[in-house]
Amino acid sequence: MSYCSIARFYKLIESVTIGGSLLDARLAHLQHLAEGPAIQHALLVGEGNGSFLLPFVEQFPNTLITVLDESAAMLRVARTRLEAAGIDTDRIAFQQADMTTEKLPEGRYDLIVTLFFFDNFDAATVRRVVSVLERASTPAAQWLLSDFQIPASGWRRLRARIWLTILYAFFRCVAKITARTVTPAEAILAATSFKQIARRTFSAEMLYSTLYERA
Ligand SMILES: C[S@@+](CC[C@H](N)C(=O)[O-])C[C@H]1O[C@@H](n2cnc3c(N)ncnc32)[C@H](O)[C@@H]1O
């Protein structure tokens, strides 16, 4: 899998599809996070081109941030976006790594962010990565998760199925992702020490954004 070939066009691809709703889902709990305990060190996994990173950096001026992504091109685009916005990137570590094999330091991060990342993988891989991230979290960590889902019934279900068929066909072709449909990441997180504290849906329930805290 590699998002390198589409890194420069990723924002454009979003803007001609469901970009507005994707951004709403990413940022849904930013205010909630800002009103909670201070965040010392956040880990953004599969952050891509910086759509979350940019507003996050602005809202949390004292937080150390590690941005981990497999794609060097995505990391470059994200860094360039910050520099263009005049943001000092000293407190941000851009780390090129494959999260499916990466070993992370234990108990380091008090915020984990996985936005539209788990939809790239099958359930077994998501389970493995979730467990690595859980071990890398502090005892009072929070976790922000956004992803796609297929609503239970009605026109929303049909609409989501059509969109997801198109999106998976596209990303299987251009980014060579192996997943064929969405993995129920929330069900996987439900089996961890993290508990849901807030949840919102977007785009006729096709997207969700869930905030967790460690019990
Ligand atoms: C669908 S994009 C999502 C990007 C961003 N989080 C967003 O909200 O749009 C998936 C991102 O995960 C990265 N990625 C895919 N596989 C990865 C892996 N095994 N380890 C780390 N990053 C990975 C890709 O390079 C890409 O930037």
The ligand as a MOL file (V3000), in Angstrom:
LIG
                    3D

  0  0  0     0  0            999 V3000
M  V30 BEGIN CTAB
M  V30 COUNTS 27 29 0 0 0
M  V30 BEGIN ATOM
M  V30 1 C -7.0330 7.4270 3.9360 0
M  V30 2 S -5.5780 8.2820 4.3850 0 CHG=1
M  V30 3 C -6.1950 9.1960 5.7790 0
M  V30 4 C -5.4100 10.4160 6.0340 0
M  V30 5 C -5.9290 11.3400 7.1480 0
M  V30 6 N -5.8460 10.7350 8.4620 0
M  V30 7 C -7.3220 11.8300 6.9010 0
M  V30 8 O -8.0550 12.0490 7.8500 0
M  V30 9 O -7.6500 12.0450 5.7370 0 CHG=-1
M  V30 10 C -4.6260 7.0330 5.1710 0
M  V30 11 C -3.2690 7.5060 5.6360 0
M  V30 12 O -2.6610 6.4330 6.3510 0
M  V30 13 C -1.3320 6.2640 5.8900 0
M  V30 14 N -0.9770 4.8490 6.0400 0
M  V30 15 C -1.4580 3.8060 5.3260 0
M  V30 16 N -0.9180 2.6600 5.7570 0
M  V30 17 C -0.1060 2.9830 6.7860 0
M  V30 18 C 0.7190 2.2370 7.6680 0
M  V30 19 N 0.7990 0.8910 7.5660 0
M  V30 20 N 1.4120 2.8750 8.6140 0
M  V30 21 C 1.3360 4.2310 8.7420 0
M  V30 22 N 0.5760 4.9990 7.9310 0
M  V30 23 C -0.1400 4.3870 6.9670 0
M  V30 24 C -1.3400 6.7110 4.4430 0
M  V30 25 O -0.0610 7.0600 3.9680 0
M  V30 26 C -2.3120 7.8670 4.5080 0
M  V30 27 O -1.6510 9.0750 4.7980 0
M  V30 END ATOM
M  V30 BEGIN BOND
M  V30 1 1 1 2
M  V30 2 1 2 3
M  V30 3 1 2 10
M  V30 4 1 3 4
M  V30 5 1 4 5
M  V30 6 1 5 6
M  V30 7 1 5 7
M  V30 8 2 7 8
M  V30 9 1 7 9
M  V30 10 1 10 11
M  V30 11 1 11 12
M  V30 12 1 11 26
M  V30 13 1 12 13
M  V30 14 1 13 14
M  V30 15 1 13 24
M  V30 16 1 14 15
M  V30 17 1 14 23
M  V30 18 2 15 16
M  V30 19 1 16 17
M  V30 20 1 17 18
M  V30 21 2 17 23
M  V30 22 1 18 19
M  V30 23 2 18 20
M  V30 24 1 20 21
M  V30 25 2 21 22
M  V30 26 1 22 23
M  V30 27 1 24 25
M  V30 28 1 24 26
M  V30 29 1 26 27
M  V30 END BOND
M  V30 END CTAB
M  END
